[in-house]
């Protein structure tokens, strides 16, 4: 399948009609694009980050922006974050838009923070990985930003490193990623 500069699919020849007998070229073109990955955008964060806030703070350099080609298309968001913590405290990660709206919230969070991943650290020298995937429908053809944010109930939350970060074989470092895939409706 070919794609125009605007990102919309088109058929270069009538060969596609053989796959969908009895339909028009326009309909065959549409059928052939349903559920396809139209574009992929990815961000990789290789440096470290730390936060001590009890409210969500953006992880510097861990966001990605995509411009959907149609308002009916959806975005598959995949996040992977290596993390560590300085104390035995709760921590949370979430994904927000450019206006700081949390993109997926529990039905009734009350005073709790709405998080994709929440946990407690019980070993401060361990590097762990938080990973989550979700489907989002931004309903726009304007640029849409997905940014990873974090919070902790105490101590320091680290991204891409454990609490102890000595330069020796006992302590590792990680790489955090955000990947966006536009899926046709």
N, C-alpha and C positions, 0 to 999 in steps of 0.2 A: 504494500500500500504506500502510495506517495503522499506527501504532505506539502501544502502550500506554505509560503513564507509566513502567513498569518496563523499557521498551525492547524488549518482545517484539511481533512483528507480529500483527495480526489482520485478518480480512476484514470489511469493513463490510456487504457484501451478497454474494449468491450470484453476482454478475457474474463473479467470478474463475473459476467452474466452467466457463464457456464456453471459457476458455483451456486447460483440462485435462479434456476429456470423459471420463466414465467413472470419475472419482475422487471421493472424498468432499471435503466442504468443508475439513475439517482437513488432508487431504493436499494439496489444491490450495494452501492457505495455506502449507504447508511448502515445497512445490516452488517457489513464487513468491519465497521468501526465500533460497534457496540461492545463495551467492556474491555476495550483495548487500552494499553498504557500509551498515553499521548506524549508525555514528557516526564523527565525525572530531574529533580534538583536536589543537590546534596551539599551539606556543610560538614566539615571535619574540624574538630578542635583538638589540637595537639598540646597546647600549653595548659598550665594548671590554673585553678580558680578556687577562691575560698569565700565563705559567707558565714555570718553569725546572726543574721536577722531572723526574727520569729514570724515575719511576714514575707511573702514571696519577693525574691530578688532575682532579676534576670542574670543568667549565667553568661558572662561576656563572651561574645564570639560563637554562641551556640544558638543560632537562629537561621532560618532559611525563608526565602521569599519566592513565591510562584505566581504566575499570572495565568489563571485558567482560561481555556479557549472558549468555553461555553458556561453559562450560569448553571446548567443542569448537571455538569460534570462533578465528580467527587475527588477528593484528595486523600490518599492513603499516607498517613504520617507515621514514620518509624523513628524511634529515638533509642539510643544506646548511650549510657553514661557510666563510666567507671567512677566510683566515689569512695571516700573514706571519711572518718569522723574522729575528732579529738577526744570525745567522751562518750559515755553510754547514754545517748540522748536520741529522741525521735527526730526523723528527718523526712522531708517530702520533696517530690519533684512534680511539676505540672507543665502544661503547654498553654501559653496565652497568645492572643493576637496582639497587633500593634497598639491597641487601646487598652491592653492589660486585662481583657476579659478571659477568664478561664474557659477553654473550649469544650470541656466535658466535665460536668459536675455530678456528684451523687444527688439522688432525689431529695434528700433532706440532710444537709450538712450541719445545720444549726451554727454553733460557734466554731466548728471545726474548719480547717482549711480544706478546700477541694483539691485533692491530689490524685495524679495517675498512679504514683508509687509512694507508699508511706511505709516506713519501717523503723526499727530501732537498732542501733549499733551496739553490739555487746563485746566487740574486740576491736580496739582502736588501731591496731597495726595491720588490719586486713583491708585489701583493696577488693571491693565488690563491684557488681555491675547491675544497674537498673536498666531494664529494657521494656519498652511497650510500643504497641502499634494500635492505631485507631483510624476510623474512616470519618472524614469531615466534609460537609457540604457548604462551602463558603458562599454559594449563590451569587457569584460576581465574576466579571471578566477583568477586574482591576487587580493590581498586584496585592497579594495577601501574604502577610508575614506570620510565621509560626516561630515562637521563641520559647526556649526552655527556661523555667524559673525554679528556684529552690527555696526552702525554708528549714529552719532547725529550732528545736525547743531549748537548746543550750549548746555551749561549746562551739566548735568550728566545723563546718561541713566543707570537705574538699572535693573538687572535681579533677579527675585524671591522676590522683595520687592518694596514698594512704596518709594517715596522720603523721606517722614517722616517715620522713622522706630522705633518709640517709642515702648517700650515693654508694650503695653496695648491693650485692646480689639478693639480699633478704627483702628488699622493698622494690616493688614494681611501679610503673607508671602506665597509664592507659590512654586511649584515644576515644573521644566522644563524637557521636555523629547524629545528624538529623537528616532524614531522607524523605522527600516528598514525591509522590507519584500521582499524576493526574490520570484519572480513569474516565473514559468516555461513557456517557449515559446511554 
